[in-house]
Amino acid sequence: MDISKNFFELFALPVSFQVDLSQLSARYLELQKALHPDRHAHLSDRERRMSEQYTAYLNEAVTTLKAPLSRAQYLLKLQGFDTTGESSVAIDPMFLMQQMELREQLEEVPDQDDPFEALDELSDEVDSMLKQLRLDFDAQYAAQSYEQAVASVRKMQFLEKLVVEIESLEDRLDD
């Protein structure tokens, strides 16, 4: 296995935001079978370590490509843009205001007559926003408008964090 290949090359996929997840899974299983350390137990220590490294790389690759946000970040990384750390990219003030309003709605959910319904509505709204941002990112990346694509990823990061907070509140309400 060549770990100098990017994740898309590893799975013989086109470098694109749109990924055929069934092809990704099938290729992952094929590579996992061939590379799994148990299949190489009879080999030298060096070869076993290499197998373990290949398997770790393979697992990182499939995890990255399966999730839309991490896939978008990886695509931008291939173009020289790091969106995983702190950023000096200015985020649209209207978007930030919207985020504050969504978080206020989330804080108010437990006080609602039907908190689960309120949570579902909020979750649907955030999911809809994420879907639109993913479409925007796909178009921006395809057009090589990388600065705009970076801005879309930054917004996706905010929304993905909000999704986690929504799920966390749902778990607390279930208890």
Sine and cosine of phi, psi and omega as CSV:
sin_phi,cos_phi,sin_psi,cos_psi,sin_omega,cos_omega
0.00,0.00,0.63,-0.77,-0.04,-1.00
-0.97,-0.25,0.97,-0.23,-0.03,-1.00
-0.99,0.17,0.06,1.00,0.13,-0.99
-0.99,0.11,-0.18,0.98,0.06,-1.00
-0.96,0.29,0.55,-0.84,0.10,-0.99
-0.97,0.24,0.18,-0.98,-0.11,-0.99
-0.87,0.49,-0.57,0.82,0.00,-1.00
-0.93,0.38,-0.69,0.72,0.04,-1.00
-0.88,0.47,-0.64,0.76,0.00,-1.00
-0.82,0.57,-0.65,0.76,-0.03,-1.00
-0.99,-0.14,0.15,0.99,-0.01,-1.00
0.83,0.56,0.72,0.69,0.02,-1.00
-0.91,-0.41,0.49,-0.87,0.10,-1.00
-0.92,0.39,0.53,-0.85,0.03,-1.00
-0.97,0.23,0.99,-0.14,-0.11,-0.99
-0.37,-0.93,0.41,-0.91,0.06,-1.00
-0.94,0.35,-0.54,0.84,0.04,-1.00
-0.98,0.18,0.85,-0.52,-0.04,-1.00
-0.82,-0.57,0.70,-0.71,0.11,-0.99
-0.98,0.19,0.98,-0.20,-0.09,-1.00
-0.91,0.41,-0.50,0.87,0.04,-1.00
-0.94,0.34,-0.62,0.78,0.06,-1.00
-0.92,0.39,-0.64,0.77,0.04,-1.00
-0.87,0.49,-0.74,0.68,-0.02,-1.00
-0.90,0.43,-0.68,0.73,-0.01,-1.00
-0.89,0.46,-0.71,0.70,0.00,-1.00
-0.92,0.39,-0.60,0.80,0.04,-1.00
-0.87,0.49,-0.75,0.67,-0.01,-1.00
-0.88,0.48,-0.64,0.77,0.02,-1.00
-0.89,0.46,-0.74,0.68,-0.01,-1.00
-0.94,0.35,-0.62,0.78,0.00,-1.00
-0.88,0.48,-0.68,0.74,0.03,-1.00
-0.86,0.50,-0.71,0.71,-0.05,-1.00
-0.94,0.33,-0.53,0.85,-0.14,-0.99
-0.98,-0.18,-0.21,0.98,-0.13,-0.99
-0.81,0.58,0.72,-0.69,-0.05,-1.00
-0.83,0.55,-0.51,0.86,0.01,-1.00
-0.88,0.47,-0.51,0.86,0.02,-1.00
-0.95,0.30,-0.25,0.97,-0.06,-1.00
-0.90,-0.43,0.33,0.94,-0.06,-1.00
-0.88,0.47,-0.47,0.88,-0.05,-1.00
-0.99,0.12,-0.09,1.00,-0.06,-1.00
-1.00,0.03,0.01,-1.00,-0.02,-1.00
-0.93,0.37,0.26,-0.97,0.03,-1.00
-0.84,0.54,-0.68,0.73,-0.01,-1.00
-0.88,0.48,-0.72,0.70,-0.02,-1.00
-0.92,0.39,-0.58,0.82,0.05,-1.00
-0.92,0.39,-0.67,0.74,0.04,-1.00
-0.89,0.46,-0.65,0.76,0.04,-1.00
-0.88,0.47,-0.67,0.75,0.03,-1.00
-0.88,0.48,-0.66,0.75,0.03,-1.00
-0.91,0.42,-0.66,0.75,0.04,-1.00
-0.90,0.44,-0.68,0.73,0.02,-1.00
-0.89,0.46,-0.67,0.74,0.00,-1.00
-0.90,0.43,-0.66,0.76,0.04,-1.00
-0.89,0.45,-0.68,0.74,0.03,-1.00
-0.89,0.45,-0.68,0.74,0.02,-1.00
-0.88,0.47,-0.71,0.71,0.01,-1.00
-0.90,0.43,-0.66,0.76,0.05,-1.00
-0.89,0.46,-0.66,0.75,-0.03,-1.00
-0.90,0.43,-0.73,0.68,-0.04,-1.00
-0.92,0.38,-0.63,0.78,0.03,-1.00
-0.89,0.46,-0.68,0.73,0.00,-1.00
-0.90,0.43,-0.72,0.69,-0.09,-1.00
-0.97,0.23,-0.39,0.92,0.00,-1.00
-0.95,0.31,-0.59,0.81,-0.10,-1.00
-1.00,-0.05,0.82,-0.58,-0.06,-1.00
-0.82,0.57,-0.69,0.73,-0.01,-1.00
-0.90,0.43,-0.75,0.66,-0.02,-1.00
-0.92,0.39,-0.54,0.84,0.07,-1.00
-0.90,0.43,-0.69,0.73,0.03,-1.00
-0.89,0.45,-0.69,0.72,0.02,-1.00
-0.88,0.47,-0.65,0.76,-0.01,-1.00
-0.92,0.40,-0.67,0.75,0.04,-1.00
-0.86,0.52,-0.69,0.72,0.03,-1.00
-0.93,0.37,-0.58,0.81,0.05,-1.00
-0.87,0.49,-0.64,0.77,0.04,-1.00
-0.88,0.47,-0.41,0.91,0.02,-1.00
-0.99,-0.11,0.08,1.00,0.07,-1.00
1.00,-0.06,0.24,0.97,0.01,-1.00
-0.93,-0.36,0.86,-0.51,0.04,-1.00
-0.99,-0.12,0.91,-0.42,-0.02,-1.00
-0.93,-0.36,0.21,0.98,-0.04,-1.00
-1.00,-0.05,-0.35,0.94,-0.03,-1.00
-0.98,-0.17,-0.23,-0.97,0.06,-1.00
-0.91,0.41,0.50,-0.87,-0.08,-1.00
-0.78,-0.63,0.49,-0.87,0.13,-0.99
-0.99,-0.17,0.10,1.00,0.02,-1.00
-0.94,0.34,0.82,-0.57,0.03,-1.00
-0.96,0.30,0.69,-0.72,0.02,-1.00
-0.97,-0.22,0.65,-0.76,0.01,-1.00
-0.73,0.69,0.85,-0.52,-0.02,-1.00
-0.86,0.52,-0.55,0.84,0.04,-1.00
-0.90,0.43,-0.63,0.78,0.04,-1.00
-0.90,0.44,-0.68,0.73,0.01,-1.00
-0.89,0.45,-0.64,0.76,0.06,-1.00
-0.89,0.46,-0.67,0.74,0.02,-1.00
-0.88,0.48,-0.64,0.77,0.03,-1.00
-0.89,0.45,-0.66,0.75,0.03,-1.00
-0.89,0.45,-0.66,0.75,0.02,-1.00
-0.90,0.43,-0.66,0.75,0.02,-1.00
-0.90,0.44,-0.64,0.77,0.01,-1.00
-0.93,0.36,-0.57,0.82,0.09,-1.00
-0.90,0.43,-0.67,0.74,0.05,-1.00
-0.86,0.51,-0.66,0.75,0.00,-1.00
-0.89,0.46,-0.67,0.74,0.02,-1.00
-0.89,0.46,-0.51,0.86,-0.05,-1.00
-1.00,0.09,-0.20,0.98,-0.06,-1.00
-0.81,0.59,-0.74,0.67,-0.05,-1.00
-0.87,0.49,-0.39,0.92,-0.03,-1.00
-1.00,0.04,-0.07,1.00,-0.03,-1.00
-0.96,0.27,0.41,-0.91,0.06,-1.00
-0.86,0.52,-0.68,0.73,0.04,-1.00
-0.82,-0.57,1.00,0.06,-0.08,-1.00
-0.88,0.48,-0.52,0.85,-0.01,-1.00
-0.94,0.35,-0.60,0.80,0.06,-1.00
-0.91,0.41,-0.69,0.72,0.03,-1.00
-0.88,0.47,-0.64,0.77,0.02,-1.00
-0.92,0.39,-0.65,0.76,0.04,-1.00
-0.89,0.46,-0.67,0.74,0.01,-1.00
-0.90,0.44,-0.70,0.72,0.02,-1.00
-0.90,0.44,-0.68,0.73,0.01,-1.00
-0.88,0.48,-0.68,0.73,0.03,-1.00
-0.89,0.46,-0.65,0.76,0.01,-1.00
-0.90,0.44,-0.71,0.70,-0.01,-1.00
-0.92,0.40,-0.67,0.74,0.04,-1.00
-0.87,0.50,-0.66,0.75,0.02,-1.00
-0.89,0.45,-0.67,0.74,0.04,-1.00
-0.90,0.43,-0.66,0.75,0.02,-1.00
-0.89,0.45,-0.69,0.72,0.02,-1.00
-0.86,0.52,-0.69,0.73,0.01,-1.00
-0.91,0.42,-0.67,0.74,0.02,-1.00
-0.89,0.46,-0.60,0.80,0.03,-1.00
-0.92,0.40,-0.64,0.77,0.07,-1.00
-0.90,0.44,-0.69,0.72,0.03,-1.00
-0.87,0.50,-0.73,0.68,-0.01,-1.00
-0.86,0.51,-0.73,0.68,-0.02,-1.00
-0.83,0.56,-0.73,0.68,0.00,-1.00
-0.91,0.41,-0.67,0.75,-0.02,-1.00
-0.91,0.41,-0.68,0.73,0.00,-1.00
-0.91,0.42,-0.70,0.71,0.00,-1.00
-0.88,0.47,-0.56,0.83,0.01,-1.00
-1.00,0.08,0.04,1.00,-0.04,-1.00
0.86,0.50,0.50,0.86,0.10,-0.99
-1.00,0.00,0.94,0.33,-0.18,-0.98
-0.91,0.41,-0.59,0.81,0.02,-1.00
-0.89,0.46,-0.66,0.75,0.05,-1.00
-0.92,0.40,-0.64,0.77,0.02,-1.00
-0.89,0.45,-0.63,0.78,0.06,-1.00
-0.88,0.47,-0.69,0.73,0.01,-1.00
-0.89,0.46,-0.64,0.77,0.04,-1.00
-0.90,0.43,-0.64,0.77,0.03,-1.00
-0.90,0.44,-0.66,0.75,0.03,-1.00
-0.86,0.52,-0.67,0.74,0.03,-1.00
-0.92,0.40,-0.65,0.76,0.04,-1.00
-0.87,0.49,-0.60,0.80,0.00,-1.00
-0.88,0.47,-0.69,0.73,0.05,-1.00
-0.86,0.51,-0.73,0.68,-0.07,-1.00
-0.94,0.35,-0.61,0.79,0.03,-1.00
-0.90,0.44,-0.62,0.79,0.05,-1.00
-0.90,0.43,-0.63,0.77,0.03,-1.00
-0.91,0.42,-0.61,0.79,0.06,-1.00
-0.86,0.52,-0.70,0.72,0.03,-1.00
-0.88,0.47,-0.66,0.75,0.01,-1.00
-0.91,0.41,-0.62,0.79,0.04,-1.00
-0.90,0.44,-0.72,0.69,0.01,-1.00
-0.89,0.46,-0.61,0.79,0.02,-1.00
-0.91,0.42,-0.68,0.73,0.03,-1.00
-0.91,0.41,-0.63,0.78,0.04,-1.00
-0.87,0.48,-0.67,0.74,0.04,-1.00
-0.89,0.46,-0.67,0.74,0.01,-1.00
-0.91,0.42,-0.62,0.78,0.02,-1.00
-0.93,0.36,-0.53,0.85,0.03,-1.00
-0.92,0.39,-0.51,0.86,-0.04,-1.00
-0.98,0.21,0.00,0.00,0.00,0.00
